[in-house]
């Protein structure tokens, strides 16, 4: 660690106004490391309706990697590939397959966020770097999260360029927008008996709290189970559920993920929409495959959740789930894995007041996932 970084950390540690919670404004981006960034970016454009808005590669002076920035609503998805087999990107893909490397957070000051995190025990990956070009000033810093996953603090408040330095504007007509709006939450899977370790990490380093807790009786079948705690900031702009497998008769979906990912990492990204029926219909036409629950789920749906605005027939046709809590109800659906390994997938969610995560759907969802595990021979 440089002496400059140490001085910054010392200033933060001795400051009287040390914040109990890191001042994070929201999700900035999610970066995936993949084997072929060009082809993967096409998949997310054509299937999920993202628009290509930025590019970094040899043509922009980037000799280390190639990245495509995809945008829809406020969601920034960065698809990054490598130029040679010796790069850290290539090693990540070798170990884990295509998957999420980085969760980026918007902050007002990436230096202070980094210094605060390090002073509280976080491990440094990249000290704050500030770049000034014709578009303004951009600062970022990186800390370790779980496994090979990292968190990047991004301060682009005085930067008007395309996403980041060394990125140029890009555009094409491939996207078939699905009207996705924002990241609702991002879920991690960790190994057995590691859950509390990472809960403490987000408490102590970020100042987050346990928003919700689900034990093995909440998320289980006769064959498998898991435990989950949802970490969140006070404003609710960041929600990070963390799952760990629970001992049961057969292998849980979490253990299957860990086995094929060869360690812990991001299981799924939940993205909001205002019209889930239209969104899912569009994505299904674009070729995205979703998990389906048995049709008898819908026979008693209104008995469980009461009156809803959507057509039950339309929900049943698409396989969309519904749950209600004291604040309202939500609609959700989960994609099948989006790469060859049964690891990363996406959730599409529409909230009509509900603030939970679909607890009433856990049983049906878990059974649906187990059926997919049987087909793969992994249950």
KEVOKE-504961 format. One record per residue (C-alpha): x, y, z. Coordinates in steps of 0.05 Angstrom, whole numbers. Example, Ala and Ser with C-alpha at 12.3 -4.5 7.8 and 13.67 -1.06 7.14 Angstrom:
% residues 2
REC     c1     c2     c3
REC    246    -90    156
REC    273    -21    143
//
This chain:
% residues 379
REC     c1     c2     c3
REC      0      0      0
REC     27     68    -19
REC     44    120     34
REC     -9    166      3
REC    -62    114     14
REC    -39    102     85
REC    -44    176    100
REC   -114    178     72
REC   -135    119    115
REC   -104    150    177
REC   -143    214    164
REC   -208    174    160
REC   -193    132    221
REC   -180    193    264
REC   -237    234    237
REC   -291    250    289
REC   -346    242    237
REC   -330    170    218
REC   -395    146    186
REC   -430     84    212
REC   -451     68    141
REC   -411     78     78
REC   -445    134     37
REC   -466     92    -23
REC   -516    123    -71
REC   -536     59   -107
REC   -511      7   -156
REC   -466     36   -210
REC   -453    -26   -253
REC   -444   -101   -254
REC   -384   -128   -292
REC   -382   -198   -321
REC   -318   -233   -341
REC   -331   -277   -402
REC   -295   -320   -452
REC   -318   -280   -513
REC   -342   -210   -497
REC   -365   -193   -567
REC   -411   -253   -571
REC   -436   -247   -499
REC   -454   -174   -511
REC   -497   -195   -570
REC   -533   -245   -526
REC   -551   -193   -474
REC   -572   -143   -527
REC   -616   -191   -567
REC   -643   -231   -509
REC   -650   -181   -452
REC   -659   -118   -494
REC   -597    -81   -470
REC   -569    -25   -513
REC   -495    -22   -530
REC   -472     47   -506
REC   -397     40   -494
REC   -335      3   -516
REC   -264     -3   -492
REC   -211    -43   -528
REC   -150    -39   -573
REC   -182     18   -613
REC   -188     61   -550
REC   -118     47   -524
REC   -137     -9   -478
REC    -84    -64   -487
REC   -106   -106   -427
REC   -179   -123   -440
REC   -241   -110   -481
REC   -307    -87   -451
REC   -376    -72   -478
REC   -422    -28   -436
REC   -495    -47   -441
REC   -550     -3   -413
REC   -624     -9   -400
REC   -660     38   -352
REC   -608     53   -298
REC   -575    -16   -305
REC   -504    -16   -331
REC   -479    -85   -350
REC   -405    -88   -369
REC   -383   -149   -409
REC   -308   -158   -406
REC   -262   -206   -443
REC   -187   -216   -451
REC   -134   -216   -505
REC    -90   -272   -479
REC    -93   -334   -436
REC    -47   -306   -382
REC    -93   -249   -362
REC   -132   -249   -295
REC   -196   -248   -337
REC   -177   -313   -372
REC   -160   -345   -305
REC   -227   -324   -276
REC   -265   -354   -335
REC   -223   -417   -331
REC   -240   -425   -257
REC   -312   -402   -256
REC   -338   -397   -327
REC   -374   -334   -349
REC   -397   -297   -287
REC   -399   -234   -245
REC   -331   -207   -226
REC   -350   -138   -199
REC   -408   -102   -165
REC   -397    -27   -174
REC   -425     23   -124
REC   -439     97   -137
REC   -405    141    -85
REC   -392    215    -76
REC   -319    203    -60
REC   -284    138    -80
REC   -223    157    -39
REC   -261    165     26
REC   -302    102     13
REC   -239     62      1
REC   -202     90     60
REC   -261     78    107
REC   -269      7     82
REC   -195     -9     89
REC   -193     21    159
REC   -249    -26    179
REC   -213    -88    155
REC   -229    -94     80
REC   -174   -120     35
REC   -148    -74    -19
REC   -149    -94    -92
REC   -138    -25   -123
REC   -120     40    -88
REC   -159    101   -112
REC   -141    121   -183
REC   -162    188   -211
REC   -162    201   -286
REC   -175    270   -316
REC   -188    277   -390
REC   -228    323   -435
REC   -293    297   -404
REC   -275    312   -332
REC   -250    273   -272
REC   -264    200   -256
REC   -242    164   -193
REC   -248     91   -174
REC   -222     43   -122
REC   -231    -31   -108
REC   -236    -77    -48
REC   -244   -152    -42
REC   -313   -182    -29
REC   -323   -258    -28
REC   -285   -310    -69
REC   -260   -276   -132
REC   -315   -223   -130
REC   -296   -150   -119
REC   -331    -84   -102
REC   -312    -22   -141
REC   -327     48   -113
REC   -341     96   -170
REC   -342    172   -167
REC   -364    199   -235
REC   -399    260   -207
REC   -353    306   -247
REC   -345    262   -307
REC   -386    271   -371
REC   -352    219   -415
REC   -377    151   -437
REC   -379    107   -375
REC   -305    114   -358
REC   -238    136   -388
REC   -216     95   -448
REC   -288     81   -466
REC   -318    108   -530
REC   -390    116   -550
REC   -421     58   -585
REC   -489     44   -613
REC   -526     -6   -657
REC   -596    -28   -673
REC   -593    -98   -642
REC   -631    -85   -578
REC   -704   -104   -570
REC   -718    -67   -506
REC   -752   -106   -451
REC   -765    -44   -409
REC   -720    -64   -352
REC   -710     -8   -302
REC   -661    -18   -245
REC   -624    -68   -202
REC   -668    -91   -145
REC   -618   -137   -110
REC   -557   -181   -124
REC   -551   -249    -92
REC   -487   -285    -71
REC   -477   -359    -55
REC   -423   -376     -4
REC   -399   -442     23
REC   -429   -477     84
REC   -414   -442    150
REC   -388   -379    114
REC   -453   -339    117
REC   -441   -305    183
REC   -370   -287    163
REC   -395   -246    104
REC   -454   -218    143
REC   -403   -190    192
REC   -362   -163    134
REC   -420   -121    108
REC   -438   -100    179
REC   -368    -79    199
REC   -341    -52    134
REC   -403    -23    101
REC   -446     -9    161
REC   -503    -50    130
REC   -555    -88    171
REC   -593   -153    164
REC   -656   -132    127
REC   -687   -201    126
REC   -668   -272    149
REC   -693   -338    121
REC   -675   -403    155
REC   -678   -474    130
REC   -752   -481    147
REC   -768   -422    101
REC   -729   -447     41
REC   -730   -523     37
REC   -762   -585      7
REC   -758   -657     30
REC   -692   -662     -9
REC   -652   -597      2
REC   -649   -531     38
REC   -612   -465     46
REC   -604   -407     94
REC   -604   -334     72
REC   -592   -266    102
REC   -605   -201     65
REC   -555   -145     77
REC   -579    -74     62
REC   -564     -1     72
REC   -612     44    110
REC   -639     78     47
REC   -655     11     15
REC   -617     28    -49
REC   -571    -32    -38
REC   -596   -102    -21
REC   -548   -160    -21
REC   -578   -228     -1
REC   -526   -280     17
REC   -542   -355     14
REC   -507   -415     42
REC   -526   -489     34
REC   -558   -526     92
REC   -547   -600    107
REC   -603   -641     76
REC   -617   -707     41
REC   -592   -685    -27
REC   -550   -629    -58
REC   -583   -560    -55
REC   -583   -510   -112
REC   -531   -470    -72
REC   -484   -529    -67
REC   -494   -543   -141
REC   -474   -471   -156
REC   -412   -475   -112
REC   -390   -540   -143
REC   -395   -515   -215
REC   -371   -445   -199
REC   -313   -476   -160
REC   -326   -430   -102
REC   -372   -375    -79
REC   -396   -318   -123
REC   -457   -283   -151
REC   -517   -328   -162
REC   -566   -280   -193
REC   -582   -208   -209
REC   -653   -184   -198
REC   -677   -128   -244
REC   -741    -89   -238
REC   -795    -73   -289
REC   -861    -36   -287
REC   -897    -87   -331
REC   -871   -157   -320
REC   -920   -189   -368
REC   -896   -147   -426
REC   -823   -153   -405
REC   -824   -229   -398
REC   -864   -238   -461
REC   -812   -197   -499
REC   -753   -234   -469
REC   -785   -302   -482
REC   -795   -283   -555
REC   -722   -261   -556
REC   -702   -331   -535
REC   -691   -324   -459
REC   -712   -387   -422
REC   -748   -383   -355
REC   -762   -432   -300
REC   -834   -456   -297
REC   -875   -480   -238
REC   -932   -531   -243
REC   -998   -502   -267
REC  -1033   -521   -203
REC   -994   -464   -170
REC  -1043   -416   -204
REC  -1107   -454   -184
REC  -1102   -428   -113
REC  -1063   -364   -127
REC  -1117   -314   -108
REC  -1131   -353    -44
REC  -1059   -342    -24
REC  -1047   -270    -47
REC  -1116   -240    -55
REC  -1139   -196   -112
REC  -1085   -173   -161
REC  -1088   -128   -222
REC  -1057   -178   -271
REC  -1091   -234   -309
REC  -1080   -301   -276
REC  -1083   -335   -344
REC  -1027   -290   -370
REC   -985   -303   -309
REC   -995   -378   -315
REC   -978   -376   -389
REC   -911   -343   -375
REC   -896   -377   -308
REC   -895   -312   -267
REC   -899   -321   -191
REC   -937   -276   -142
REC   -928   -263    -68
REC   -958   -213    -19
REC   -933   -182     45
REC   -959   -128     92
REC   -938    -73     43
REC   -968   -101    -21
REC   -951   -155    -71
REC   -896   -171   -121
REC   -889   -211   -185
REC   -825   -248   -202
REC   -795   -299   -249
REC   -726   -330   -256
REC   -687   -346   -318
REC   -650   -411   -329
REC   -574   -405   -324
REC   -547   -358   -378
REC   -483   -396   -391
REC   -462   -469   -398
REC   -449   -480   -324
REC   -511   -480   -279
REC   -489   -418   -243
REC   -510   -346   -258
REC   -582   -330   -274
REC   -628   -269   -273
REC   -692   -251   -237
REC   -744   -203   -265
REC   -786   -171   -211
REC   -844   -121   -208
REC   -861    -92   -141
REC   -931    -68   -126
REC   -914    -45    -56
REC   -883   -109    -29
REC   -814   -101      2
REC   -797   -174     11
REC   -766   -227    -35
REC   -825   -273    -49
REC   -822   -318     12
REC   -889   -349     -6
REC   -858   -372    -72
REC   -797   -405    -42
REC   -827   -475    -40
REC   -853   -474   -112
REC   -789   -442   -137
REC   -744   -491   -100
REC   -782   -550   -129
REC   -776   -521   -199
REC   -701   -512   -191
REC   -695   -583   -164
REC   -730   -609   -227
REC   -677   -573   -268
REC   -623   -604   -224
REC   -653   -673   -238
REC   -649   -661   -312
REC   -576   -643   -304
REC   -563   -703   -260
REC   -540   -659   -203
REC   -593   -668   -149
//
